[in-house]
Amino acid sequence: MVHRRFLAGLLVLVALVTACGEAKDDGRGDKEPEAWAGAVCAALTPWRTRITDLTSQAQQQMNAARTAEQAKTGLVGLLGGAESASEEARGKIVAAGVPDASNGRQVATEFADALRRTRDAYANAKGSVTALPTADAKGFYAEVQKAFGQLDKEYKAAAVDPTKVDSAELKKAFDAVPACR
């Protein structure tokens, strides 16, 4: 009997909390648009720098590589580093919260999802390159080219263009925040 009352009370509580949450969720968050845009750009700037640095480092390693195995090691390092950097940036975007702007929740979700897809693209390429045999160097490099072609497709599909954000407040915020220029 006590068990039934407890369950009934719990169900009423869950229904009330759910109803309050639904009524309050208008797609707007609680972070000022400029603060949110600043946090997003603060997450993306070091991410871009890290990707550029990893690419330069991998290029140097590729130039110095004497074997396909050495090249593979450098490429796997590049892809793993880019995967980690993308996940770190995604975490910062999620931590930025939701901007108090029209379509704020949607925009915040799009940015986080773009970095998730980017992270996954790097992970897929890393998995492909890791699985490649290196005994036949010519075959190895041909397959690496295919893996990077697929990475490029996935990377481009993942992109979010801040200038095409569907929120007037956020477009204005991205234009106003110095870190986003």
N, C-alpha and C positions, 0 to 999 in steps of 0.2 A: 504494500500500500504506500509506504513512504517512498519507495523506488519510483512508483508511477507519478506521485506528486512532484518528485524531484525532476523527472523527465519532462513533465508537463510545464513546470516552471522554467526549465532550461530552454524548451522549445519557444515559449513566449519571449524569453530574453533574447534568444537568437533572432527571432522575427523582428523584435523592436530594434536591435542593433543593425540588422540588415536594412530595415526600412529607413532608419536614420542615415545610414551610409549612402543608400541609393538617393535619398532626397537631397543630400548635400553634394553629391558628386555631379558637378556641372561641367566637368572637363577642365576646370581651373584649379590651380594649386594655390599654395600659400607663399610662394617665393616671388618677389618682385621680378618682372621681366629682365631688367638690366642685370640684377644679381645672378639670375639663372643663366643668361647669355654669357656673362663673365665667367661663371663656373664651367660652362660648356667649352668655351674657348680656352680656358686655363687647362682643361683636360685634353683638348685636341692639339694644342701647340706642342707640348712635349712629346705627344704620341707621334706627330708628324716628324719631329726632329729625330726621334728614336728610329723610326722607319727609314729615314734618310741615312742616318748613321749606320744602321745595319746593312743597308744596301751598299754603301761605300765599302764597308768592311768586307762584305761578301765578294764584292768586285775585286778587291785587293787579294783576297784569298784565292779567288778563281784564277787570277793572273799568276799567282805564285804556285798554284797546284801543279804538281808533276804527274799526278795520277787521278783517275776518275774517283777513286776512294777519297782522296784529299778534297776534291771538288765537292763530293757528296757531303762530307763532314761540314764544310763551309756553308753549303746551301741549307742543310738541315738546321744549322745554327741560326742562319738568317731567318728561316721560316718559323722556327720555334721562338726566337726573340720577337718577331713581329706578332706572332700569336699571343704571347704574354703581354706585350705592350698594348695590343688591342683590347685584351681582357681588362687590363689595368685602367685604360681610358673608359671602357664601358662601365666599370665599377664606379668611376668618378662621375660619369654622366648620371647614373642611377642615383648616386648619393646627392647630386644636385637637386633632386626632388622634382617637383612639378611647378612650372611657372604659372603665376596668376595672370593668365592671358587667354584670349579665345583660342580654343583648340589646344590649350596648354598640355593637357594629359596626352593627347595624340602626338603632339610634336615631341614631347619628352620620350615617349615610347618609340617613335620613329628613330630618334637619335641613338637610343640604347640598342634597338634592334639592328640598326646599320652597323654598329660596332660588333654586335654579336655575329652578324653575318660575315663581317670582315675577319673576325677572329676565326670563325669556322672555315673561311676560304683559305687562310694561312695554314690551319690545322690539316685541311684536306691535302693541300700541296705538300706539306711536310710528310704526311703519311705516304703520299705517292712517291716522293723522292726517297724516303727511308726504305721503301720496299724495292727500290730498283737495284738490280745486280750491277756490279761495276767491272766484271771481267771483260766485257766488250765495251770499250770506251766510246766508240762511235754510237753504238746502240744506247748506251747510257745517256749521252748528251742529246740524242734525238728524243728520248723519253722525258728528259728534263725539260726540253723545249715544249713538249705537249703539256706537262704538268704546269708550267708557268703560263701557257696559253689559257688553260682552264682557270688558273688563279686569276688571271687578268679579267676574264669574263665574270667570275664570281665577285671580284673586287669592284668592278664597275657596277654590277647589279646591286651591290650593297650600299652604294654611296647615297648620302643625303646632302643636298645643296642648301646651305643656310639661306641663300638668297631666294629660295622658292618655298620658304616656310609659310604655311597657311595660317598666319596670324599677324595682323597689322602691328600689334604691340610688340611681338617678338622680332619682326623685321626691323622695326624702329630700334629696338634694343640692340640687335646685332650690329646695326649701323653706328650706334652711339657708343658702344663699349670699345675703348682703345685696344684691348687685347684681341678683339675680333676683326680688326682691320688688317 
